[in-house]
Amino acid sequence: MTDEFLSFSREQGNDLVTPRPELEFPGLDPGDRWCLCLGRWIEALEATQAKRLPETTVPPVVLEATNEAVLDSVDLETLESHSYDV
């Protein structure tokens, strides 16, 4: 997670920062790893391109942990350009 993505996600109505003890959710901080839905990732990518948001609005992708089906929606070059080296 990046600070920019967490702020972007909150602005879209998905607050990933605030702890939710009743759901056993601790809240996320920049630097945390989190399984993110493809739709929100693409939304951040498109917003970065259209609204000139910082490139760090798109959280890095751990390619080894990414389902191959993602390639139906995002080309490998784009994923690689946002890859996180583990």
KARA-V816538 format. One record per run of one state. SS is the DSSP state (H for helix, E for strand, L for the rest). FROM is the first residue (numbers start at 1). LEN is the number of residues. If there is no record, write none. Layout:
ss=SS from=FROM len=LEN
ss=SS from=FROM len=LEN
This chain:
ss=L from=1 len=2
ss=H from=3 len=9
ss=L from=12 len=8
ss=E from=20 len=1
ss=H from=21 len=3
ss=L from=24 len=1
ss=E from=25 len=1
ss=L from=26 len=12
ss=H from=38 len=14
ss=L from=52 len=3
ss=H from=55 len=3
ss=L from=58 len=3
ss=E from=61 len=1
ss=L from=62 len=1
ss=H from=63 len=3
ss=L from=66 len=2
ss=H from=68 len=5
ss=L from=73 len=3
ss=H from=76 len=6
ss=L from=82 len=1
ss=E from=83 len=1
ss=L from=84 len=3
